[in-house]
């Protein structure tokens, strides 16, 4: 399931439980020149901007991230540490 297939209710349910500032475990799904896309819940992906890294994450790696900004279907995260 992609983020575009999630209903507004599913996004809202995740947002209600994990608001801005929440720390969640995420899995790196793709690394691109400007950042990494991470999955914070099934079908909910966020962007971890490259300027927030102290090292390049690897696909499949688990990271703790902090939810920085909501805007379904977009989610921005930052490193939690």
ABEGO torsion letter per residue (X at the ends): XBAAABBAAAAAAAAAABBBGBBBBBBBABBBAAEBBBBABBGBBBBBBAAABABBBBBGBBBBBBBABBBOABBBBBBAX
